[in-house]
Structures are given as structure tokens and as C-alpha cells.
Amino acid sequence: MKKQKWLMATILGGVVTLGMLGFATNKTYAQEDDFYVRKVEDLTSDFIKGVDVSTLIAQENSGIHYFDTKGNQQDIFDIFKANGVNYVRIRVWNNPKNEQNQGYGAGNVDLQVAKTIGQRATKAGMKVLIDFHYSDFWADPGRQIPPKAWQSMDLSTKSQALYQYTKDSLTELLNAGVDVGMVQVGNETTSSGLCGEAGEGRYTLFAQGSKAIREVSQDFNHPMLVALHFTNPEKTSTILNYAHELSNHQIDYDVFATSYYSFWHGTLANLTDILKTVADQYGKKTMIAETSYAYTLADGDGQPNVIDTPEELYAGNYPATVQGQANALRDVIDATAKAGSNALGVFYWEPAWISVGSHNRADNLAKWEQYGSGWASQAAIGYDPNVSMSNYGGSEWDNQALFNQQGQALPSLSVFKYVNTGYGVAPKEDERPQMPGDPLDELLKNSLLTNGQFEKDLQGYQIDAADYFNIVTSDSKSGKALHYYRQDQALSATISTSVNLTPGTYRFLASAQGSQDSQIQLVAKHKDNQQILAQGNRTSLTGWMNWQTPSIEFELTQNTTVDLNVLLNGAAGCWGTMDNWILVQTKAATPTKPNSPATPDSSESDTGETTAPITPTRDQLLEKLAQQLQTAKQISSADYQVASYLNLQAVLQQIPDTTVDATLTQLEQHLATLDAALAALTKVTKPLVDVTQVDHGQIFRLYHEKSGQHLFTFSVMERDSLLKLGWQLEGTAWQLANEGQAIVRLYNPFSGEHFYSANQAEITQLVALGWQNEGCIGGSVDKRLGKPVYRFYYRAANGSYTHFFTTNQLEANLLKKITTYEGIAFYTL
């Protein structure tokens, strides 16, 4: 499983009621009249309808019980069997614990845990797929970390260890009565290879794993299929090349498996083609080893979910509802079956990984740590580079489970049972629910751009650093996309296209995904004089296939040729794609009425005569605008609510630094927009900090050369005192938000380190360890409004280890190369 947001989640504790999240309570999920399952034609009776329940024991140890759709408590395997499940997949990690015997989390699934789950599945009449990761924790395209005990081994020694471990483990499972029907040699073994071997060495390991399985199968006279597992089927040539290379290396295996998540992995038609091609060209059986879909976008345990925004569901085109989830699962089964008789079936990933009881992260943390029911525990920090103090914790998959947050089976679980026959009255194809507000359906069809999806390659576009761009058919929202990559140094480029427009109000959007060191900014300009019509904030990209879609609006009073620009900036090694440039008219210009006796701006004199309004001169407008700009720039972020403050800042960015050459109409527009933003400012009602100590909302960054320590403060008094003690002022770190989740400053009296966190559970834990709470220094804002504060861990000048925080992207990129990056601490202004 590829977890997309491990490093991007900001961990915020908070009490949320069930009603706020929209979860049903005390509900009986009988099969209702409007629920349906479309029949899949020609589905064989032995088609695999599997589930991966690797976290089950940890969930049950955390106090979770499971119920059928009518609310009756039952053993989960009885619930699965009653709903048509016939196969259970279990991942196995070599030694998912640290030296203190503390589990890494995500089920702490070693061989003993897998044996327990396997025995229960076998007792329920199900076969078992054993998924060897050959790691002590997560193995996926992002990392294939060898087990701790194998990390110093050369390839020959490692391959022998893998062979023996596989053989011994399977022998123990079969002796324990587990009905193992299939075994995976590795998990999502794509670009990162297998067990730390990304080159030719991976094939040696594949061969040794397969050899061990064949020998145990023969020794026990117990048939077991050998499966190899890949992912990213949307990258057609790449995934088919894996099958080609396996054939070239004469690897002995039976099943070519892939993950398929519709929000990441392309179309179902392409999936069918991939499975059919592998079967036809290489004679292999095929399978979907992992799939899932969200039934809600609400979070259940205080740990941000991997899929939590409507845009992330656009690619799948299913709504985040129980019926949408059911349709998504049914359609994956259908696409797999269409690949032919060699297509074995589908496994649903972690359908029972729900909240361990509370919607408050702090309440759940102890259970996650003790039983391993979260995605990662603190113990994994140091072994897995993707785990840090800022992101370890609970399930990031609870909204994609086939059980609700109270452990009650959802109707979507019954897809496995009804998919052979169909259930209910399915709507006609053109009546099926669609994603509300899907920009592909709603905006693209009305877009004024003729090549906004790059289907005509670069026709109509200009790029000032064209050598680093090309058109691709992968990593797109649909069809083609504009790809960028530069390895040797930072990339700064402008991509632009021109369009002739009539008077009216327009909205320009563009989508992009890519490396976290990339930023895009949308700008609309008058083509003739390059005057800025609208300019958006810089938008940071957040990783592979995490699409960001910023937008800007501008108004035209006459026919105008407009340049639409996307400014791209990225550090060395940056990569990504752009797609779906959209321009729509949101409002037509209001027609004038020259024959009207009076206009809305005219007035009536005391004598009853209509008089024209007094029109300010150009100099008067310039003076008034200058006064209002001065007022706006003095506004402190500490005094006003975040949304209204950011709205003012966005307006200020749209007004050019110099307005001397602006037309009278433009000056009037600037002034009206600015006046409206100032009027909309809303005072903070319950400020987090004392505004009398704040200087224009600045959080100051200071540095002490002798100790190598940094300190952040909003207090002018503290800043001045520290300067007298030899500290150096390095400038403004970020702007203070005076509402939201409190950012707390803590002090370690033993090491002298200061630390900053908005994570209440982390704060509580550090105080318990002897850290001193020095109070709040502002608020962490919603990630959609703020900019990330990156957290690093490094060795200071005095030899002690300390943390460092920065919002500067270039500084962060440099530090990632020389320090330990711990993720995003919180979001600020």
C-alpha cells in the first residue's frame, strides 16, 4: 500500500462529535431499497473475493468489536463469510519491533500474529495469502528497507537468508494448520526493488523466494501459488516492462499482481488491458492485490486520512458514500473479470481498520502505541525514514473501511456476496451518481481554452525553459499532461497562453502535482502592456498525484487579449506535471443603458433635478489609494481572523507596486477592491496571545552562535532582552495567527533546547518527560490557508541535538540533504 500523506499530515488534536462528522450512530444497515449492486457477467464461482485484515489483532486488542449490518455482534470472519469473502491476505514483517521490544505499529504483524489471523481465517473456511514484505516495516514503491538483521549482508548472504526465512515461515504456518493458498514474494516491488535491491539483485531474491515456496509446497503436498506484486498500472509501459524482465530473467512464478486505487491508478479499461496483456503474452495468472474506496471524507480518529478531499476522488468519479464505495469495488471486480479466465480475483485492503474508539487523537494515542493499531508508532522512528514525531499515530484509512466507526458492517461489504447475481434496482448508466462539482464535468466543458488539457501537445503555449518540459500520457488527470523535471539545478519557468476575451469576469484554474519542493503561481496579464490583472498566491505541491488546483479571478471592461501564466519554481531535482488549464466566464459585463434618465450613481438635488455624481480626479484617486494601501500594510495578523486577513493580503498582491501608469478605471477598481477587503476584516474574538506584545504579527527568529540554538518569539520585549544577551536577530520567521490550534513553545531545562508543537498529545508527552510549557506563540491554521513550517532534527554547534523550524522552501530543501527531516510541524501565515 502506498500511503500518500505520511509526511504531509499536520497532526492536530481536537474533540469532534459524531454529529459533526456525519457518522451514523445506533443505525441498522439493512439492505435498503435504494442500495444496489450491479451483476458482473461470467464471474466464476472460485473468483477470489479477498480482504487484507493485517491490523485485525491490534484492533481487537484495542477494544474494537465488529457487528453485522443489523447491529449483531459477531466474529469478524463470520461477518466476512456471510458476505461472500473467501480469501484473506496477511502481510508479514520479519521483526517489527525496536531494541526495547516496542512494536512499530500497523498491526505489529510478525509471523506469530499472521499465524493467529491465518488460523481464524482457515477455521472460517477461507484460504490465506501470505504477503512477505521482507522488511521490518512498510515496503512499497517509496522504500524497500531490509530487515535490521539483514542490513549488513551482501546479496548472496541476503538471498540465502530470504530463502531460509520464507521456507521456515511457511513450514511453521502449514504445521499450525493455516490453509496457505498463495504467497507473495515482496510487496509493491516497483522502482525501489525488493529488500533494498533495486537493480539486478532483485531477480536473485525473487528466484530464492520462489524456490522456497516450491519446496515447501512439495514437502507438504500442499499447492501454493507464487505471486509477485507491483503497482501503478496507469504507467502502462513501466508495469508491462516488469513482466517482460521477469520473463527475461526466467523467474518462476504464477501470479502477476498489481494494486489498483482508482484515485491514483488510471482507468479501469487500462487496468483490464494490463491484466489481459500479461496473461496473453506471458501466460501468467493476474490479480488485484489491493484496492479500496472512501465511503466518507470525514475522519474518525484524529489522524488525517490519506484520502480526505473531494478533488482526490475526481479521478475515480465515485462519490464518497456507501453506494459510491460499493460501485467502486464492484467495478474493479468487473474490470478484473473482463481480463479473462486467468484473472483470479480482487483483495480489498484493510476493510476493518477503523477508529479505536474516539475522534480525539490524544484519547487514542495510548492504544495506538500499546497495541500497534495506528499506522506507525514512535518506535518506528529511526528505522522507517517516513515516520517522524510529527506524523506517527492512528489509522489513515478509517474512511475507506467496509465498517463504520462503531464497527458495524456497511452495505458495501455485501458487494462480494451479490456481485455474481446483482442486488436491488440499479439506475440506468446515465442516472448513476456523479461526483458533485467535478471540474472535469462542470468546468472543462465550458472552458474557453482550446488546448487546456494538452491534447494538442504544446499548441498555443510558450515556455521560457522549454528544455525541461515535455508532453506525457502518465501522471495526468486525464489524457496528456505537461511534465517537468530538472536534476542539475533549480528550475524557474513561465508557461503561458493567450486568449482574446470580451468584457466580463473570468476565473482561471490550473492543476499541478509533483515534488514537495515545487511551487506554482497563477498570473493573468494584459497582453499589450503586461499589466497584472490578477495574481494568485504561491501554491506548494505536496507529492505524487496529490493534485493542487489554485485559481484566480479578473474582470475586463473592454475587449482584451489576456496572457494566462503559470509560474513554476522548484529546487534541483524537482519534478511534476500540469494539466487541465481552465478559463471560464463567471459573469458577463453589465450592459449600459444610455437612454435611462438617471444612473445608480446619480443623485437628486433639493429642487428635484437630477445631477451627475462628482467624479474624483486621477490625482485624488491616487492619493486615496496610497492612504488605503498604507492603512492595509499596517494591519497586524494578530488582530484579525485568518480568513479575512489573508483575503486582504491577496488583494494587496493584486495591486501593482506602482499605480502611476494605471488608467482611471483601474484605479477605481483597485480602490473598490481594497476598501471592500478592509471593511471585511473581522477582529479575533478570543486571541491566543496578548496583542500588546506583538509587532505587526511577526514571529521573530533569533540565533545564539555559541550554543547553536534558535528561538522563536512574538514578544518584542523578549526579543530585545535576548539581543542584549548576545542573541542575533535573523528576521521574521512567519506571521502570527491569533486563532486556531495553539502552537506551544516548550523548554528542556537539561539540554537548553526550545521546541514548538501544535500536537496536544506530543505536548502532553514532552511535559511528562520534564519539558517546561512556556506558553502559546500563536495558532496553527488550516493547511488550505497557511504555509507549512518544516521541522528538522540536527546536531548543534555545541554537540547537542536540537530541532529547527522554517517556512523557507529553499532553506528546507538544503536542510533535507544534511539533517533529518521530520515533516511538517504545523501551518502558519
Secondary structure as GFF3:
##gff-version 3
##sequence-region A 1 829
A	DSSP	alpha_helix	18	21	.	.	.	ID=ss1
A	DSSP	beta_strand	48	52	.	.	.	ID=ss2
A	DSSP	alpha_helix	56	61	.	.	.	ID=ss3
A	DSSP	alpha_helix	76	82	.	.	.	ID=ss4
A	DSSP	beta_strand	87	92	.	.	.	ID=ss5
A	DSSP	alpha_helix	111	123	.	.	.	ID=ss6
A	DSSP	beta_strand	127	132	.	.	.	ID=ss7
A	DSSP	three_ten_helix	148	150	.	.	.	ID=ss8
A	DSSP	alpha_helix	155	175	.	.	.	ID=ss9
A	DSSP	beta_strand	180	185	.	.	.	ID=ss10
A	DSSP	alpha_helix	201	220	.	.	.	ID=ss11
A	DSSP	beta_strand	225	230	.	.	.	ID=ss12
A	DSSP	alpha_helix	236	248	.	.	.	ID=ss13
A	DSSP	beta_strand	255	259	.	.	.	ID=ss14
A	DSSP	alpha_helix	268	282	.	.	.	ID=ss15
A	DSSP	beta_strand	285	291	.	.	.	ID=ss16
A	DSSP	three_ten_helix	310	313	.	.	.	ID=ss17
A	DSSP	alpha_helix	322	337	.	.	.	ID=ss18
A	DSSP	beta_strand	343	349	.	.	.	ID=ss19
A	DSSP	alpha_helix	361	371	.	.	.	ID=ss20
A	DSSP	three_ten_helix	378	380	.	.	.	ID=ss21
A	DSSP	three_ten_helix	398	400	.	.	.	ID=ss22
A	DSSP	three_ten_helix	411	414	.	.	.	ID=ss23
A	DSSP	alpha_helix	415	418	.	.	.	ID=ss24
A	DSSP	three_ten_helix	429	431	.	.	.	ID=ss25
A	DSSP	alpha_helix	439	442	.	.	.	ID=ss26
A	DSSP	three_ten_helix	444	446	.	.	.	ID=ss27
A	DSSP	beta_strand	461	463	.	.	.	ID=ss28
A	DSSP	three_ten_helix	466	468	.	.	.	ID=ss29
A	DSSP	beta_strand	469	472	.	.	.	ID=ss30
A	DSSP	beta_strand	481	486	.	.	.	ID=ss31
A	DSSP	beta_strand	491	501	.	.	.	ID=ss32
A	DSSP	beta_strand	504	514	.	.	.	ID=ss33
A	DSSP	beta_strand	518	526	.	.	.	ID=ss34
A	DSSP	beta_strand	532	535	.	.	.	ID=ss35
A	DSSP	beta_strand	539	540	.	.	.	ID=ss36
A	DSSP	beta_strand	543	548	.	.	.	ID=ss37
A	DSSP	beta_strand	551	556	.	.	.	ID=ss38
A	DSSP	beta_strand	560	570	.	.	.	ID=ss39
A	DSSP	beta_strand	574	588	.	.	.	ID=ss40
A	DSSP	beta_strand	603	604	.	.	.	ID=ss41
A	DSSP	beta_strand	610	611	.	.	.	ID=ss42
A	DSSP	alpha_helix	618	633	.	.	.	ID=ss43
A	DSSP	alpha_helix	642	654	.	.	.	ID=ss44
A	DSSP	alpha_helix	664	679	.	.	.	ID=ss45
A	DSSP	three_ten_helix	691	693	.	.	.	ID=ss46
A	DSSP	beta_strand	698	704	.	.	.	ID=ss47
A	DSSP	beta_strand	709	713	.	.	.	ID=ss48
A	DSSP	alpha_helix	716	724	.	.	.	ID=ss49
A	DSSP	beta_strand	728	735	.	.	.	ID=ss50
A	DSSP	beta_strand	741	747	.	.	.	ID=ss51
A	DSSP	beta_strand	754	757	.	.	.	ID=ss52
A	DSSP	alpha_helix	760	768	.	.	.	ID=ss53
A	DSSP	beta_strand	772	780	.	.	.	ID=ss54
A	DSSP	beta_strand	787	795	.	.	.	ID=ss55
A	DSSP	beta_strand	801	806	.	.	.	ID=ss56
A	DSSP	alpha_helix	809	818	.	.	.	ID=ss57
A	DSSP	beta_strand	820	828	.	.	.	ID=ss58
###
